[in-house]
Amino acid sequence: MRLILLISLCLIVCIGRQGLCAEAKGNPSDDATTTVPLAEFEAMKAKLEELQREMEELKKAVGPQPAATPVEEGAQPTPVPEPAAQGGGRALALPDISLIVQAKGKLSSDKRDDGRNRVRLCEAELAVQGYVYPNVKADAFIAMSPAEDAAAQAEEAYLTYLGLSKGLNLAVGKRLVGFGRTNQTHCHSLLYTRRPLVLRNLVGEEGLAGQGLEASYLLPTTGDLFAELDMGTWTGEGPGETSDLPDVMAGPGANFADRFTTARLWTSYPVQANAELELGSSYAKGEAGELNGVSGGRAQLTGLDLTYRRFGEGTSRLLLRGEGIWRHQTDDVSGGSTATGYYLFGNWRNTKYASLGVLYDWSEFPQAPGLHESAVSLIWTKQFSEQYYLRLQGTHGSRPGDDSYNELWLHWVWGMGPHTHNLE
Amino acid sequence: MKRRFSHVIISMAVLALGAGVFASPALAAIRIVAASPDLADIARQVGGDRVSVYSIAKPNQDLHMIEPRPSDVSRIARADLVVCIGLDLDLWMDALLNRAGNGRVNRGGPGYVDASVGIHRLDVPQKQITGASGDIHVYGNPHYWLDPLNGEVISANILGGLKRVSPRDADYFEKNRNAFLADLRSAMRRWQEKLSPYHGCKIVNYHDAWPYFARRFNLKVLGCIEPKPGIPPTASHVVSLIQQIKAEKQPVVIADAAYYSDKAAKTIAARTGAEFVVIPSSVGGAKGADNFFSLFDHIVDGLVRGFSHR
């Protein structure tokens, strides 16, 4: 508005000047002189120059304006902005910094559960992400959890070399390993409040993490087939977060003592323009930690997962997923034992504000052969915004010592700042 | 059991590798992957028959919440050029780019195009924004392709990318872009003529996606059904909108894409007499809106229908 006023003022002054000139020109006596007093003319001239300067400054401050009307045919094409590779956004040198916090409340009918009837801060995750070199990305996720021994620890911190050769990425550092369909998904991105029982008992309460290297190679397929092979070698991270449940009610996870290796083949195919079918198989092997007082054996994990996603208009989406895990441990004392489990999950998101899910779990316990647990859960998620959601999960299940327990979870997740993950 | 699953992994790997080894050789066309159908169509028009174009987002999908699919990774891995929306609307593209391991199209690579470069951005926050502001984009409103004249800038960015990845075809792409610009200028006159009787008239949208369009065609956005971007409508906000519309002397049109809930829009329309029209916000978002020009034909015709209703 101020700019328009100034332009108008300039025009008035200019028109006034032209009028004076025209008046002067119209004067037959002398067309090179004016009747305006010199002092007044000098004042007007100074004022005009001042206004012009101010207008230029304002123009610079406002920036370039788009054309109010279409450019005439035959005019010069819009010049190509150079360099085009620099974004209109994300222009600052700062990395992406974000904080995601989770709190959970649990009501449980099982009186052995130390975590029942409480609301607890589960985790605050501070993420710093950015590129440190062309095609080299750094991700660090610092987790702060009252349940952990350390006040804060690097949940993940790794460098990814993108496109080392065509289709090949290499990650170095500490991270959730490529095993199973959801192991690399952080808790706040999961579609349920707790990880499925089979993953908790046979893989890890907070997923299977390790320190080492992982290579991901996109197999050279054609058409729409996606096939990726991930192979990693790791140093173990122990069982992770301590469960609220007694030992007999929660498995030890993968329980690798030290070094272990992983392999995963993930394939996917768009069965329709708006639907995708994924099939994955995973394998992990390493030295086993102590189990039932026996140590020194080997542990192996194998997994098979199948996912179907169908997308509708807007944000609607149907997801169906099943995953089975087999854990086998051999040792010199008992020979060996196998524990298995699976889950089936369905989720329907009708709008971006809400989704409804059903989870069925079944799992054995590596430390207690012959025992198993199962549960069925109904999950409702209310997404208030991109930065805040609330989840309600009701579970009915049976476990050793309580063949009919009920749980009700309330799960708050909120976050601030740009936060991205790998493909989930 | 272990052997059985080792066999499964090995068999799957062999099958997948076999698919690659025995597959037919790739086509010579320059492979473009665009984030949205609108960018894909402009890329198609500039690239002509020397490009093949694929859009990650499908028509009538909410661009704020795209779930990338693994098969999209394969497409990006083979792409020569990737066209992103930018302004932090398509952050989901990063997950695909990172996974694809194709250095040519990663940020900073010759095949990476941010279509928003050079756009005169609207609604750039001038004060601190927090979650209380809703899902605000820090670099400004990202729905810039809804000003058709921004097609000039978008096509310039795509042209730049195409020239980088295929310099020998530069003249061909330049010629195509000039033809696109000529069509755009001609269409602009048509659209402006149709909407000129309604200069200063007001529209209400579900989501704040239309400021670029409104500015270009001298319309005014009276308000949005979302009280703040990304926040679902509340009863008090809807009542406030109803009062605002009732206070208007000129006709008000409630318009937005089909994938938003029409419940509140219909309530407002019923209480105020305002016309509610469904308009596509992306190429393919309505039957017949199959390119950048027919998209705006649909939008303009829909609004004209709404304004002239009473």
Chai-1 contact restraints between the chains, C-beta under 6 A:
chainA,res_idxA,chainB,res_idxB,connection_type,confidence,min_distance_angstrom,max_distance_angstrom,comment,restraint_id
A,P66,B,H120,contact,1.0,0.0,6.0,A-B,restraint_1
A,P70,B,R185,contact,1.0,0.0,6.0,A-B,restraint_2
A,P70,B,M188,contact,1.0,0.0,6.0,A-B,restraint_3
A,E73,B,R185,contact,1.0,0.0,6.0,A-B,restraint_4
A,P77,B,L181,contact,1.0,0.0,6.0,A-B,restraint_5
A,T78,B,E152,contact,1.0,0.0,6.0,A-B,restraint_6
A,T78,B,A156,contact,1.0,0.0,6.0,A-B,restraint_7
A,V80,B,A156,contact,1.0,0.0,6.0,A-B,restraint_8
A,V80,B,L159,contact,1.0,0.0,6.0,A-B,restraint_9
A,V80,B,G160,contact,1.0,0.0,6.0,A-B,restraint_10
A,P81,B,V117,contact,1.0,0.0,6.0,A-B,restraint_11
A,P81,B,G118,contact,1.0,0.0,6.0,A-B,restraint_12
A,A84,B,V113,contact,1.0,0.0,6.0,A-B,restraint_13
A,A84,B,V117,contact,1.0,0.0,6.0,A-B,restraint_14
A,A84,B,N157,contact,1.0,0.0,6.0,A-B,restraint_15
A,A84,B,G160,contact,1.0,0.0,6.0,A-B,restraint_16
A,A84,B,G161,contact,1.0,0.0,6.0,A-B,restraint_17
A,A85,B,G108,contact,1.0,0.0,6.0,A-B,restraint_18
A,A85,B,Y112,contact,1.0,0.0,6.0,A-B,restraint_19
A,G87,B,G86,contact,1.0,0.0,6.0,A-B,restraint_20
A,G87,B,D114,contact,1.0,0.0,6.0,A-B,restraint_21
A,G88,B,G86,contact,1.0,0.0,6.0,A-B,restraint_22
A,G88,B,L87,contact,1.0,0.0,6.0,A-B,restraint_23
A,G88,B,D114,contact,1.0,0.0,6.0,A-B,restraint_24
A,G88,B,S116,contact,1.0,0.0,6.0,A-B,restraint_25
A,G88,B,V117,contact,1.0,0.0,6.0,A-B,restraint_26
A,G88,B,I119,contact,1.0,0.0,6.0,A-B,restraint_27
A,G89,B,G86,contact,1.0,0.0,6.0,A-B,restraint_28
A,G89,B,L87,contact,1.0,0.0,6.0,A-B,restraint_29
A,G89,B,D88,contact,1.0,0.0,6.0,A-B,restraint_30
A,G89,B,Y139,contact,1.0,0.0,6.0,A-B,restraint_31
A,P134,B,G108,contact,1.0,0.0,6.0,A-B,restraint_32
A,N135,B,G103,contact,1.0,0.0,6.0,A-B,restraint_33
A,N135,B,N106,contact,1.0,0.0,6.0,A-B,restraint_34
A,L162,B,N98,contact,1.0,0.0,6.0,A-B,restraint_35
A,L162,B,G101,contact,1.0,0.0,6.0,A-B,restraint_36
A,L162,B,N106,contact,1.0,0.0,6.0,A-B,restraint_37
A,G163,B,G101,contact,1.0,0.0,6.0,A-B,restraint_38
A,G163,B,N102,contact,1.0,0.0,6.0,A-B,restraint_39
A,G163,B,G103,contact,1.0,0.0,6.0,A-B,restraint_40
A,G167,B,A77,contact,1.0,0.0,6.0,A-B,restraint_41
A,G167,B,G101,contact,1.0,0.0,6.0,A-B,restraint_42
A,L168,B,G101,contact,1.0,0.0,6.0,A-B,restraint_43
A,N169,B,G101,contact,1.0,0.0,6.0,A-B,restraint_44
A,L218,B,A77,contact,1.0,0.0,6.0,A-B,restraint_45
A,L218,B,G101,contact,1.0,0.0,6.0,A-B,restraint_46
A,L219,B,A16,contact,1.0,0.0,6.0,A-B,restraint_47
A,L219,B,L17,contact,1.0,0.0,6.0,A-B,restraint_48
A,L219,B,G20,contact,1.0,0.0,6.0,A-B,restraint_49
A,P220,B,G20,contact,1.0,0.0,6.0,A-B,restraint_50
A,T221,B,A16,contact,1.0,0.0,6.0,A-B,restraint_51
A,T221,B,A19,contact,1.0,0.0,6.0,A-B,restraint_52
A,T221,B,G20,contact,1.0,0.0,6.0,A-B,restraint_53
A,T222,B,A23,contact,1.0,0.0,6.0,A-B,restraint_54
A,D224,B,S71,contact,1.0,0.0,6.0,A-B,restraint_55
A,L225,B,A19,contact,1.0,0.0,6.0,A-B,restraint_56
A,F226,B,P70,contact,1.0,0.0,6.0,A-B,restraint_57
A,F226,B,S71,contact,1.0,0.0,6.0,A-B,restraint_58
A,F226,B,V73,contact,1.0,0.0,6.0,A-B,restraint_59
A,F226,B,S74,contact,1.0,0.0,6.0,A-B,restraint_60
A,A227,B,A16,contact,1.0,0.0,6.0,A-B,restraint_61
A,L265,B,I9,contact,1.0,0.0,6.0,A-B,restraint_62
A,L265,B,M12,contact,1.0,0.0,6.0,A-B,restraint_63
A,L265,B,A13,contact,1.0,0.0,6.0,A-B,restraint_64
A,S268,B,P70,contact,1.0,0.0,6.0,A-B,restraint_65
A,S268,B,S71,contact,1.0,0.0,6.0,A-B,restraint_66
A,P270,B,S71,contact,1.0,0.0,6.0,A-B,restraint_67
A,E276,B,R69,contact,1.0,0.0,6.0,A-B,restraint_68
A,S281,B,V8,contact,1.0,0.0,6.0,A-B,restraint_69
A,S281,B,I9,contact,1.0,0.0,6.0,A-B,restraint_70
A,Y283,B,I9,contact,1.0,0.0,6.0,A-B,restraint_71
A,Q300,B,K2,contact,1.0,0.0,6.0,A-B,restraint_72
A,T302,B,F5,contact,1.0,0.0,6.0,A-B,restraint_73
A,E313,B,N60,contact,1.0,0.0,6.0,A-B,restraint_74
A,E313,B,Y259,contact,1.0,0.0,6.0,A-B,restraint_75
A,G314,B,D62,contact,1.0,0.0,6.0,A-B,restraint_76
A,G314,B,Y259,contact,1.0,0.0,6.0,A-B,restraint_77
A,T315,B,D62,contact,1.0,0.0,6.0,A-B,restraint_78
A,T315,B,M65,contact,1.0,0.0,6.0,A-B,restraint_79
A,W326,B,M1,contact,1.0,0.0,6.0,A-B,restraint_80
A,K352,B,M65,contact,1.0,0.0,6.0,A-B,restraint_81
A,Y353,B,P232,contact,1.0,0.0,6.0,A-B,restraint_82
A,S385,B,D135,contact,1.0,0.0,6.0,A-B,restraint_83
A,S385,B,G230,contact,1.0,0.0,6.0,A-B,restraint_84
A,E386,B,D135,contact,1.0,0.0,6.0,A-B,restraint_85
A,Q387,B,G131,contact,1.0,0.0,6.0,A-B,restraint_86
A,T420,B,L91,contact,1.0,0.0,6.0,A-B,restraint_87
A,T420,B,D94,contact,1.0,0.0,6.0,A-B,restraint_88
A,N422,B,A95,contact,1.0,0.0,6.0,A-B,restraint_89
A,L423,B,P68,contact,1.0,0.0,6.0,A-B,restraint_90
A,L423,B,A95,contact,1.0,0.0,6.0,A-B,restraint_91
A,L423,B,R99,contact,1.0,0.0,6.0,A-B,restraint_92
